Structure formats: structure tokens, C-alpha cells
Amino acid sequence: MPQLGDFLSRFRPAGAAGAASRAGVPADRVAELTAELDPVLDLLAEADARCARLIADARQQAGQIAAAARERAAAIAAAGHDRADSARGQAAAEVLSAAREQAAAARQAAEQRVLARTGPSEQDVQALIQAAVDLVRAMPEAG
């Protein structure tokens, strides 16, 4: 990692133009920048790789969680359908039982009414007599 002094040396003023100076080679700015930035970029590359691994792991875990949730939802739905079918069957059985009880009670009441009746009433006898008389009168006279 470059030191602060190395960084500041880039801004050090140079001598006046045209003044005598020592002979030297021009500074290689690309090499200096590369030497300064490579360690930082290496650290960033490591962090980027770590982030990529974390994202891949998170996606894998999210997929597993979603698959488990789908399986659980399917199991809950299947159990709900089974319970609904059972409840429908039980309700149908209760309704059928109540209808049978009502039919039995109605049949028993009708039987009791029939048994309680002793015979035709006076009105019934008079109506039958009148019907017979009307039939006889309606018959053509025999020759």
C-alpha cells in the first residue's frame, strides 16, 4: 500500500523551466499508477468475489425455501380438500338421516290417522248414496 508521502510527492513543485538539473529519465506515470492502484484493486476483487459467493448462496437458499414452501402449501391444500370432502359427506349423511326421520314420522302419523278412523262418516255415506242415485238416473232405460 503506498504511503502518504508517496502520494504527496506527485504534487511536489518542480524547478523553474530552463534551470539546470540533474540528468534523469522521465517518470513512468503508468507504472507508478499501476503500483499504487493494484493493491487496492486486488482488495476490491476479493470483496467482489466474496459478494458474488454470498449472492449465489443466498439465491440457492431462497430456492430451497421457496421449494419447501411450495411443498408445504401443496400439503395444506391437499389436507383442506380431504377435510372438505369429509365435511361434505358428513353433512349429506346428516341431511339424509333427518329426511328419513321426517319420513318415518309422517308415515307413523298417517298410520295413526288411518287406525283411528272407525269407518266412513255420515257425510261420506250420504255422498256415496247420492252418487249411486245419480248414476242410476243417468243410465238409459231398459226396453
C-alpha positions in Angstrom: 0.0 0.0 0.0 1.5 3.4 -0.9 2.4 5.7 1.9 1.0 9.2 2.2 4.4 10.7 1.3 4.4 8.8 -2.0 1.0 10.2 -2.8 2.0 13.8 -1.9 5.3 13.6 -3.9 3.2 13.7 -7.1 2.3 17.3 -6.2 5.8 18.5 -5.3 6.8 21.5 -7.3 9.4 21.1 -9.9 12.2 23.5 -10.6 11.8 26.5 -12.9 11.8 25.9 -16.5 15.2 26.0 -18.1 17.1 25.7 -14.9 20.0 23.3 -14.7 19.0 20.0 -13.2 20.3 16.5 -12.9 20.1 14.2 -15.8 17.5 11.6 -15.5 14.8 9.6 -17.1 11.3 10.8 -17.4 8.9 9.4 -14.8 6.8 6.4 -15.8 3.4 7.5 -14.7 1.6 4.3 -15.8 4.0 2.2 -13.7 3.5 4.5 -10.7 -0.3 4.4 -11.0 -0.3 0.7 -11.5 1.9 0.2 -8.5 -0.4 2.5 -6.5 -3.8 1.1 -7.6 -3.1 -2.7 -7.9 -3.2 -3.5 -4.2 -6.5 -1.6 -3.8 -8.0 -3.2 -6.9 -6.9 -6.6 -5.6 -8.7 -6.0 -2.4 -11.8 -4.9 -4.3 -11.6 -8.0 -6.5 -11.6 -10.2 -3.3 -14.5 -8.3 -1.9 -16.4 -8.6 -5.3 -15.7 -12.4 -5.3 -17.0 -12.7 -1.7 -20.1 -10.7 -2.6 -20.7 -13.0 -5.6 -20.4 -16.1 -3.4 -22.8 -14.6 -0.9 -25.3 -13.8 -3.6 -25.1 -17.3 -5.1 -25.5 -18.9 -1.6 -28.5 -16.6 -0.9 -30.1 -17.5 -4.2 -29.6 -21.2 -3.5 -31.1 -20.8 0.0 -34.0 -18.8 -1.4 -34.7 -21.5 -3.9 -34.7 -24.2 -1.2 -37.0 -22.1 1.0 -39.4 -21.5 -1.9 -39.5 -25.2 -2.8 -40.2 -26.1 0.8 -42.9 -23.5 1.0 -44.5 -24.8 -2.3 -44.4 -28.4 -0.9 -46.0 -27.2 2.4 -48.7 -25.2 0.6 -49.5 -28.3 -1.6 -49.8 -30.5 1.5 -52.0 -27.9 3.2 -54.2 -27.7 0.1 -54.5 -31.5 -0.1 -55.4 -31.7 3.6 -58.0 -29.0 3.1 -59.6 -30.8 0.1 -59.7 -34.0 2.2 -61.3 -32.2 5.1 -63.8 -30.5 2.8 -64.8 -33.9 1.2 -65.2 -35.4 4.7 -67.3 -32.4 5.8 -69.5 -32.7 2.7 -70.0 -36.4 3.3 -70.9 -35.8 6.9 -73.3 -33.0 6.0 -75.0 -35.2 3.4 -75.3 -38.1 5.9 -76.9 -35.7 8.5 -79.4 -34.3 5.9 -80.3 -37.8 4.7 -80.8 -39.0 8.3 -83.0 -36.0 9.1 -85.1 -36.7 5.9 -85.5 -40.3 6.9 -86.6 -39.3 10.4 -89.2 -36.9 9.0 -90.5 -39.5 6.5 -90.8 -42.1 9.3 -92.7 -39.6 11.5 -95.0 -38.7 8.6 -95.7 -42.4 7.9 -96.4 -43.1 11.5 -98.8 -40.1 11.8 -100.6 -41.3 8.7 -100.9 -44.8 10.0 -102.3 -43.5 13.3 -104.9 -41.4 11.5 -105.9 -44.5 9.5 -106.1 -46.7 12.6 -108.1 -44.0 14.5 -110.7 -43.8 11.9 -113.6 -46.2 12.7 -115.5 -46.1 9.4 -117.0 -43.7 6.9 -118.7 -40.7 8.3 -122.4 -39.9 7.8 -121.4 -37.3 5.2 -119.3 -39.9 3.3 -122.3 -42.3 3.3 -124.7 -39.7 2.1 -122.3 -38.6 -0.7 -121.9 -42.2 -1.9 -125.7 -42.7 -1.9 -126.2 -39.6 -3.9 -123.5 -40.6 -6.4 -125.2 -44.0 -6.8 -128.6 -42.4 -7.3 -127.2 -40.1 -9.9 -125.5 -43.0 -11.8 -128.8 -44.9 -11.8 -130.8 -41.9 -13.2 -128.2 -41.4 -15.9 -128.5 -44.9 -17.2 -130.6 -45.4 -20.3 -134.0 -47.0 -19.7 -134.2 -50.7 -20.5 -136.7 -51.6 -23.1 
